[in-house]
Amino acid sequence: MAETVRESQWIELDEAALRRNLGVFRRVLGAGVQVAAVVKANAYGHGLAEIAPVAATCADWLAVHSAGEARDLRQLGLDLPVLVMGFVPPADLEGLDPETHILASTQETLGWIGELRRRSGLALPVHLKIETGTNRQGLRLEDLAAACHVAARQGVKIVGAATHFANIEDTLEHGYARRQLEEFRRAIDLLSSELGEPPPHVHAACSAAALLFREADFSMVRVGISAYGHWPSRETRLSWILEHGPNGVGLTPVLSWKARVGQLKRVPRGETVGYGRTWQALRPTVLAVLPVGYADGYPRVLGNRARVLVRGVPAPVVGRVCMNITLVDVTDVPGVAVGDEVVLLGSSGEASVSAEELAELAGTINYEVLSRLSPQIPRRLIHDRS
């Protein structure tokens, strides 16, 4: 092994890829449309502390789910406007700042923000979440006038409005999304009437909508999964190809996940491997023991299904994935040695293992594969891959 082993597993983050991916949206969006980089869920598993400072140099806003994440961004010294998109209990509003915007879905939230203003003098700006057909968070059109009246009584400033699409990624037919847009436009008209002017911050588009629908630009888009170099779905990518041709937009995955071979074991023909004895050696076999398991975010269901890359050679995962150990058949990998680098997710030479491949094998989506990567795994920001 050419280098000193420091960690048994780690994640590498390609800074240039992140910048390029966010730059894609600067090119495709309408003039003057702001970009909110979504860094919730530990920056989709990539690492908030590593990703957010880079994203802050390429985006206009940062968006998170919780007030705690917003405070973490301030601890990192980032002063961009932050949008908190999830439910915030009243006590969790403490310690925020006037550049932290709250996406409010209920009148109760407006009351809590008003109480905070009266008690502390802190006036947190509010965006109203509009229910247009997802039936998750949000206020229906018939509730908007009452919400505006509550905000006025509480001294709460409504500066924005938002909605979220229910079925824009998993289909090639976007009629429902367009009906949601029509409902959202009606909500903006109603809100503008109640406020006396249009709210300055209006946003509906996630990554898929920001790629596909210019009519969903409004004043800002929220870019999540595609900031990290992934298409939201195969359908989104196909929709782009049908409209624009096969060249895509140049999204590049930011994250690679790597580990070291911790041990090599020789298993005689006919012996079984691992818990439940789910795999049997049909020939004399060399196994690599990897110090990675489902506790780290490598799904247990990938046992006997997935592959990793050892010295650029695909090697199958055999037996059950354990909490902290995964076994790989490296019989056909020339020269493999203890300490060798293994790519669990990413590229090595001409071969690659994508989050989409692992998601399909695990019966889930790329979002989940990435966001469930353990925060305990060391992250390395790679500044130059040339």
C-alpha positions as CSV (number, residue, x, y, z in Angstrom):
1,M,0.0,0.0,0.0
2,A,1.5,3.3,-1.1
3,E,0.0,5.6,1.5
4,T,-0.3,5.4,5.3
5,V,-3.7,4.1,6.4
6,R,-5.5,6.8,8.5
7,E,-9.1,5.7,8.4
8,S,-10.9,2.5,7.7
9,Q,-13.5,4.3,5.6
10,W,-14.1,7.8,4.4
11,I,-16.1,10.0,2.1
12,E,-14.5,12.2,-0.6
13,L,-16.4,15.3,-1.8
14,D,-15.5,16.9,-5.1
15,E,-15.7,20.7,-4.6
16,A,-15.5,21.5,-8.3
17,A,-18.4,19.1,-9.1
18,L,-20.6,20.9,-6.5
19,R,-19.7,24.3,-8.1
20,R,-20.4,23.0,-11.6
21,N,-23.7,21.4,-10.6
22,L,-25.0,24.7,-9.0
23,G,-23.7,26.5,-12.1
24,V,-26.0,24.4,-14.2
25,F,-29.0,26.1,-12.6
26,R,-27.5,29.5,-13.2
27,R,-27.5,28.6,-16.9
28,V,-31.0,27.1,-17.2
29,L,-33.0,29.4,-15.0
30,G,-34.6,32.6,-16.1
31,A,-32.9,35.9,-15.5
32,G,-32.9,37.1,-12.0
33,V,-34.1,33.9,-10.4
34,Q,-32.3,33.1,-7.2
35,V,-30.9,29.7,-6.2
36,A,-31.5,28.2,-2.8
37,A,-29.0,25.3,-2.2
38,V,-30.8,22.7,0.0
39,V,-28.4,21.4,2.6
40,K,-30.8,19.7,4.9
41,A,-30.2,16.1,6.2
42,N,-26.4,16.8,6.6
43,A,-26.3,18.1,3.1
44,Y,-28.1,15.0,1.7
45,G,-25.5,12.9,3.6
46,H,-22.5,14.7,2.1
47,G,-21.7,16.6,5.3
48,L,-23.1,20.0,6.2
49,A,-19.8,21.5,7.5
50,E,-18.0,20.5,4.3
51,I,-20.7,21.3,1.7
52,A,-22.4,24.4,3.0
53,P,-19.4,26.8,2.9
54,V,-18.9,25.9,-0.8
55,A,-22.6,26.1,-1.6
56,A,-22.7,29.5,0.0
57,T,-20.3,30.9,-2.6
58,C,-22.5,29.6,-5.5
59,A,-26.0,30.1,-4.2
60,D,-28.1,33.0,-3.0
61,W,-29.8,31.1,-0.1
62,L,-29.3,28.0,1.9
63,A,-32.3,25.9,2.8
64,V,-32.6,23.4,5.7
65,H,-35.3,21.4,7.5
66,S,-34.7,22.4,11.1
67,A,-33.9,25.4,13.3
68,G,-30.9,23.4,14.6
69,E,-29.5,23.1,11.1
70,A,-29.9,26.9,10.7
71,R,-28.0,27.5,13.8
72,D,-25.3,25.1,12.6
73,L,-24.9,27.2,9.5
74,R,-24.4,30.3,11.5
75,Q,-21.8,28.5,13.7
76,L,-19.9,27.9,10.4
77,G,-19.8,31.7,9.9
78,L,-22.2,31.7,6.9
79,D,-24.4,34.8,6.6
80,L,-26.6,34.0,3.6
81,P,-30.3,34.1,4.1
82,V,-31.5,30.7,5.4
83,L,-34.9,29.1,4.8
84,V,-36.1,26.7,7.5
85,M,-38.6,24.4,5.7
86,G,-39.7,22.0,8.4
87,F,-41.8,22.2,11.5
88,V,-40.2,24.3,14.3
89,P,-41.6,24.0,17.8
90,P,-41.9,27.3,19.7
91,A,-38.9,26.7,22.0
92,D,-36.7,25.9,19.0
93,L,-37.2,29.4,17.5
94,E,-34.8,30.7,20.2
95,G,-31.3,31.7,19.0
96,L,-32.2,32.3,15.4
97,D,-31.5,35.6,13.6
98,P,-33.5,38.0,11.4
99,E,-31.9,36.5,8.2
100,T,-33.4,33.1,9.1
101,H,-36.7,32.7,7.3
102,I,-39.4,30.3,8.6
103,L,-41.6,28.4,6.2
104,A,-44.9,28.4,8.1
105,S,-47.6,25.9,7.4
106,T,-50.0,26.6,10.3
107,Q,-51.5,29.6,12.1
108,E,-50.0,28.2,15.3
109,T,-46.5,28.8,13.9
110,L,-47.5,32.4,13.2
111,G,-48.6,32.8,16.8
112,W,-45.3,31.3,18.1
113,I,-43.3,33.7,16.0
114,G,-45.4,36.6,17.1
115,E,-44.9,35.6,20.8
116,L,-41.1,35.5,20.2
117,R,-41.2,39.0,18.7
118,R,-43.1,40.4,21.6
119,R,-40.8,38.7,24.2
120,S,-37.4,39.2,22.6
121,G,-37.9,41.8,19.8
122,L,-36.7,39.2,17.2
123,A,-38.9,39.5,14.1
124,L,-38.4,36.3,12.0
125,P,-39.5,36.7,8.4
126,V,-42.1,34.2,7.3
127,H,-42.9,32.4,4.0
128,L,-46.3,30.8,3.9
129,K,-46.4,27.2,2.7
130,I,-49.3,26.7,0.3
131,E,-51.1,23.4,0.0
132,T,-51.7,22.8,-3.8
133,G,-52.2,19.0,-3.9
134,T,-49.4,17.2,-2.1
135,N,-51.5,17.1,1.0
136,R,-48.5,17.2,3.3
137,Q,-47.6,20.5,4.9
138,G,-49.3,23.8,4.0
139,L,-52.3,26.1,4.1
140,R,-55.2,25.7,1.7
141,L,-56.3,28.7,-0.3
142,E,-59.4,29.1,1.9
143,D,-57.2,29.5,4.9
144,L,-54.9,32.1,3.5
145,A,-56.9,35.2,4.4
146,A,-57.2,34.0,8.1
147,A,-53.5,33.3,8.2
148,C,-52.7,36.8,6.9
149,H,-54.9,38.3,9.6
150,V,-53.3,36.3,12.3
151,A,-49.8,37.4,11.1
152,A,-51.0,41.0,11.1
153,R,-52.3,40.8,14.6
154,Q,-49.0,39.1,15.8
155,G,-46.8,41.7,14.0
156,V,-45.3,38.9,11.8
157,K,-44.0,39.9,8.4
158,I,-45.0,37.6,5.5
159,V,-42.3,38.0,2.9
160,G,-42.7,34.8,0.9
161,A,-44.8,32.0,-0.4
162,A,-44.0,28.5,-1.4
163,T,-45.4,25.2,-2.5
164,H,-44.1,21.7,-3.3
165,F,-44.9,19.4,-6.2
166,A,-46.5,16.0,-5.5
167,N,-45.7,14.1,-8.7
168,I,-43.1,15.9,-10.8
169,E,-40.3,13.3,-10.6
170,D,-42.0,9.9,-11.0
171,T,-43.8,10.5,-14.2
172,L,-43.5,11.7,-17.8
173,E,-47.0,13.2,-17.7
174,H,-46.9,16.5,-15.8
175,G,-50.5,17.6,-16.0
176,Y,-50.9,17.3,-12.2
177,A,-47.9,19.5,-11.6
178,R,-49.3,22.1,-13.9
179,R,-52.6,22.1,-12.1
180,Q,-50.6,22.6,-8.9
181,L,-49.0,25.6,-10.5
182,E,-52.4,27.1,-11.4
183,E,-53.5,26.6,-7.8
184,F,-50.3,28.3,-6.6
185,R,-50.7,31.2,-8.9
186,R,-54.3,31.7,-7.5
187,A,-52.8,31.6,-4.0
188,I,-50.2,34.3,-4.9
189,D,-52.9,36.5,-6.3
190,L,-55.0,36.1,-3.1
191,L,-51.9,36.6,-0.9
192,S,-50.9,39.8,-2.8
193,S,-54.4,41.2,-2.3
194,E,-54.3,40.5,1.4
195,L,-50.8,41.9,1.8
196,G,-51.3,44.9,-0.5
197,E,-48.3,43.8,-2.6
198,P,-46.8,40.6,-4.0
199,P,-44.5,38.8,-1.6
200,P,-40.9,39.3,-2.7
201,H,-39.9,35.6,-2.3
202,V,-42.0,33.1,-4.3
203,H,-40.7,29.6,-4.9
204,A,-42.2,26.3,-6.0
205,A,-39.4,24.4,-7.9
206,C,-37.4,21.6,-6.6
207,S,-34.5,20.2,-8.7
208,A,-36.8,18.4,-11.2
209,A,-39.0,21.5,-11.7
210,A,-36.0,23.8,-11.9
211,L,-34.6,21.6,-14.7
212,L,-37.9,21.0,-16.6
213,F,-40.3,23.9,-16.1
214,R,-39.4,27.6,-16.6
215,E,-43.0,28.5,-15.6
216,A,-42.1,27.3,-12.1
217,D,-39.1,29.6,-11.7
218,F,-40.9,32.5,-9.9
219,S,-38.3,34.4,-7.9
220,M,-36.3,31.5,-6.5
221,V,-35.8,27.7,-6.9
222,R,-34.8,25.1,-4.2
223,V,-32.0,22.9,-5.6
224,G,-31.5,19.7,-3.6
225,I,-30.5,16.3,-5.1
226,S,-29.1,17.8,-8.3
227,A,-26.8,20.1,-6.5
228,Y,-25.0,16.9,-5.5
229,G,-24.8,15.7,-9.1
230,H,-27.8,13.4,-9.3
231,W,-31.0,13.4,-11.4
232,P,-34.1,13.3,-9.2
233,S,-35.3,10.2,-11.2
234,R,-35.0,8.4,-14.5
235,E,-38.2,10.0,-15.6
236,T,-36.8,13.5,-15.0
237,R,-33.8,12.7,-17.0
238,L,-35.9,11.2,-19.8
239,S,-38.2,14.3,-19.8
240,W,-35.1,16.5,-20.2
241,I,-33.8,14.3,-23.1
242,L,-37.2,14.4,-24.9
243,E,-37.2,18.2,-24.7
244,H,-33.5,19.0,-25.1
245,G,-31.7,16.0,-26.6
246,P,-29.4,13.4,-25.1
247,N,-26.5,15.5,-23.9
248,G,-28.0,16.2,-20.5
249,V,-26.9,19.2,-18.4
250,G,-23.5,17.9,-17.1
251,L,-24.5,16.9,-13.6
252,T,-21.5,15.3,-11.8
253,P,-21.8,13.3,-8.5
254,V,-20.0,15.0,-5.7
255,L,-19.6,12.1,-3.3
256,S,-17.4,9.0,-3.3
257,W,-17.4,6.5,-0.4
258,K,-14.3,4.5,0.2
259,A,-13.0,1.9,2.6
260,R,-9.9,-0.2,3.2
261,V,-9.5,-4.0,2.9
262,G,-9.2,-5.0,6.6
263,Q,-8.4,-8.6,6.1
264,L,-8.1,-11.3,3.4
265,K,-9.6,-14.7,4.1
266,R,-9.3,-17.9,2.1
267,V,-12.5,-19.9,2.0
268,P,-12.4,-23.5,0.7
269,R,-14.9,-24.7,-1.9
270,G,-18.2,-25.6,-0.4
271,E,-18.0,-23.5,2.8
272,T,-20.6,-20.9,3.6
273,V,-20.1,-17.3,4.6
274,G,-21.6,-15.0,7.1
275,Y,-24.8,-14.8,9.1
276,G,-27.5,-17.2,7.9
277,R,-25.0,-18.9,5.6
278,T,-26.6,-17.2,2.7
279,W,-23.6,-17.6,0.3
280,Q,-21.6,-20.7,-0.5
281,A,-18.2,-20.8,-2.1
282,L,-18.4,-22.7,-5.4
283,R,-14.6,-22.6,-5.8
284,P,-11.6,-21.8,-3.5
285,T,-12.4,-18.1,-2.8
286,V,-10.5,-15.1,-1.5
287,L,-12.7,-12.8,0.6
288,A,-11.9,-9.2,1.5
289,V,-13.3,-8.1,4.9
290,L,-14.4,-4.5,4.7
291,P,-15.0,-2.4,8.0
292,V,-18.3,-1.1,6.7
293,G,-21.9,-2.1,7.4
294,Y,-25.5,-1.1,7.7
295,A,-24.7,1.1,10.8
296,D,-22.7,3.2,8.4
297,G,-25.5,3.5,5.9
298,Y,-24.6,0.5,3.6
299,P,-28.0,-1.2,3.3
300,R,-28.3,-4.7,4.7
301,V,-30.4,-5.7,1.7
302,L,-27.3,-5.3,-0.6
303,G,-25.9,-8.6,0.6
304,N,-25.4,-11.0,-2.3
305,R,-26.6,-8.2,-4.7
306,A,-24.2,-5.3,-4.8
307,R,-20.6,-4.8,-6.0
308,V,-17.7,-2.7,-5.0
309,L,-14.6,-1.7,-6.9
310,V,-11.2,-3.1,-5.8
311,R,-8.2,-1.9,-7.8
312,G,-10.7,-0.8,-10.5
313,V,-12.2,-4.3,-10.7
314,P,-15.8,-5.0,-9.8
315,A,-16.1,-7.4,-6.9
316,P,-19.4,-8.8,-5.6
317,V,-20.7,-8.4,-2.1
318,V,-21.2,-11.9,-0.7
319,G,-23.2,-13.0,2.4
320,R,-25.2,-10.7,4.6
321,V,-24.1,-7.1,5.2
322,C,-23.4,-6.9,8.9
323,M,-23.7,-3.9,11.3
324,N,-20.0,-3.0,10.8
325,I,-18.6,-5.6,8.3
326,T,-19.2,-6.4,4.6
327,L,-17.6,-9.3,2.8
328,V,-16.5,-9.1,-0.9
329,D,-15.3,-11.8,-3.2
330,V,-11.9,-10.6,-4.6
331,T,-10.8,-13.9,-6.0
332,D,-10.5,-12.4,-9.5
333,V,-8.8,-9.2,-8.4
334,P,-5.0,-9.5,-9.1
335,G,-2.7,-8.5,-6.4
336,V,-5.2,-7.4,-3.8
337,A,-3.7,-6.7,-0.4
338,V,-4.7,-5.7,3.1
339,G,-5.1,-1.9,3.2
340,D,-6.1,-1.6,-0.4
341,E,-8.6,1.1,-1.2
342,V,-12.2,-0.1,-2.0
343,V,-14.8,2.1,-3.7
344,L,-18.3,1.5,-2.3
345,L,-19.8,4.4,-4.2
346,G,-18.1,6.3,-6.9
347,S,-15.5,5.6,-9.7
348,S,-12.3,3.7,-10.0
349,G,-10.6,3.7,-13.4
350,E,-13.3,3.0,-16.0
351,A,-15.7,1.4,-13.6
352,S,-18.2,3.1,-11.3
353,V,-20.9,2.3,-8.7
354,S,-23.6,4.9,-8.6
355,A,-26.1,5.9,-5.9
356,E,-28.8,5.0,-8.4
357,E,-27.4,1.5,-8.9
358,L,-27.4,0.9,-5.1
359,A,-30.8,2.4,-4.8
360,E,-32.3,0.1,-7.4
361,L,-30.8,-2.9,-5.8
362,A,-32.1,-1.8,-2.4
363,G,-35.5,-1.0,-3.6
364,T,-35.3,2.7,-2.8
365,I,-34.2,6.0,-4.3
366,N,-30.8,7.8,-4.6
367,Y,-32.0,10.4,-2.0
368,E,-32.2,7.7,0.7
369,V,-28.9,6.0,-0.1
370,L,-27.1,9.3,0.2
371,S,-28.9,10.9,3.1
372,R,-28.5,7.8,5.3
373,L,-24.7,7.8,5.2
374,S,-23.5,8.0,8.8
375,P,-22.4,11.5,10.0
376,Q,-19.6,9.6,11.8
377,I,-17.8,8.7,8.5
378,P,-14.9,11.2,8.0
379,R,-15.5,13.6,5.1
380,R,-12.7,15.0,2.9
381,L,-13.3,18.0,0.7
382,I,-11.2,17.5,-2.5
383,H,-10.3,20.8,-4.0
384,D,-8.7,19.7,-7.2
385,R,-9.1,16.3,-8.9
386,S,-6.8,17.1,-11.9
